[in-house]
């Protein structure tokens, strides 16, 4: 039964399992002792694959970390980039190329780095960068580096070298990035949380690769600063904004559902506001493209060049009105008027002028730190994270190949847990299983990104990215269009996932089914 169950789950009989037949039948029989649980493990696993395949995740669902009822929300706020508007794959290539040219022309880097083109499949969001060692890596929620995901340039660093550099794989708190993910005040790690940071990570890695391949001695701290400044200048000097405005069809993904979402909320009497770091003319052209010329009629307040996250903390900067020509006026602002555009300001003045406080406000953004952290920690607003990568990762997790692989991986883990108390003769087989488990983890990682894996997990633990997402976002989703699947009075209930010392309760299984995830194909009933 052990053999047939394994074959059912994986499609191919494990080599390690084949070798274990003689040992498990003598040293550790299935019918007696602690390892007697192996047979039910396999039987359970064989039932699990079709069970999961019949209950697939819906990529257009909204997922919740904290119970929240939309009936309590009176005011909806939005970031602009990657929240109201999404960009095509061409934008990151534009940012990368422009920053690379700035490195060459203004920072005097070798022109030969132009041979390195942007690779959209190299990096993922949420990675950490060791500024002093010039290493890009993935770190879990407990500050442990995921071995096999540490890159110097474009090459993976051997596990032994990583362990020697860090005296293990743990990164101490004092070396981790600061509250906003930055490497400041002696901290050596920078976390890249912004979708716009994908070109920055790739450019850093490519320039590092060039220096290493050509045996050029360089200071990693200077390289990090120069790349950071070049990426910043692509935004500040207006290079990116002018390029998008000049060819808006190429760079902006037209999303008619953005208009549908805003219209639905307005029709239900909700107040809407926009707070973005982008400039006025850029936002105006983009919103006219995706929403329509009357887009301002949908918003009660519009604030541009807000300079988040400083907007949420600096009380000194007053609002300035922007006229139709884009000129700044010197009038003192006593009221934030509908149809007007305002620049700068600060959240404390915003709260004073609007009275929009506490949990009746729900704000959406894609940057967990700059958009959401201060609002939930200091002001009690409800927060929604827009995670575009979520849709593609869920589609991968819904594939039969991924489900079979994960089921087999978890079965191997169960085998290791229960066989470790068996006869010493079985240690050889345990080592075989550990080797196979490591190989299967690499296979699982490659489903998402061959260098760094998925956004939300390391091998076993949640990523540091997911840890911050869970803390600062009440709900999260792939795009605002997911709101169209829910009634304006819908209540989001987080699943009561059993803690490590808890057993699943009958009520959990009664409500959601064994291993069932809420908001599946029947989600349309929630509209």
Buried (B, 14 or more C-beta within 10 A) or exposed (E): EBBEBBBBBBEEEBEBBEEBEEBBEEBBEBEEBEBEBBBEBBBBBBBBBEBBEEBBBBBBBBBBBBEBEBEEBEBBBBBBBBBBBBBBEEBBBBBBBBBBBBBBEEBEBEEEBEEBEBBEEBBBBBBBBBBEBBBBBBBBBEBBBBBBBBBBBBEBBEEEEBEEBBEEBBBEEEBBBBEBBBBEEEBBBBBBBBBBBBBBBBBBBBBBBBBBEEEEEBEBEEBBBBBBBBBEBBBEEBBBBEBBBEEBEEBBEEBEBBBBBBEBBBEEEBBBBBBBBBBBBBBBBBBBBBBBEEBBEBBBBBBBBBBBBBBBEBEEBEBBBBEEEEEEEEEEBEEBBBEBBBBBBBBBBBBEBBEBEEBBBBBBBBBBBBBBBBBBBEBEBBBBBBBBBBBBBBEEBBEEEBBBBBBBBBBBBBBBEBBEEBBEEBBEBBEBBEEBBEEBBEBBBEBBBEBBBBBBBBBEBBBBBBBBBBBBBBBBBBBBBBBEBBEBEBEBEBEEEEEEEEEEEEEBEEEBBEEBBBBBEEBEEEE
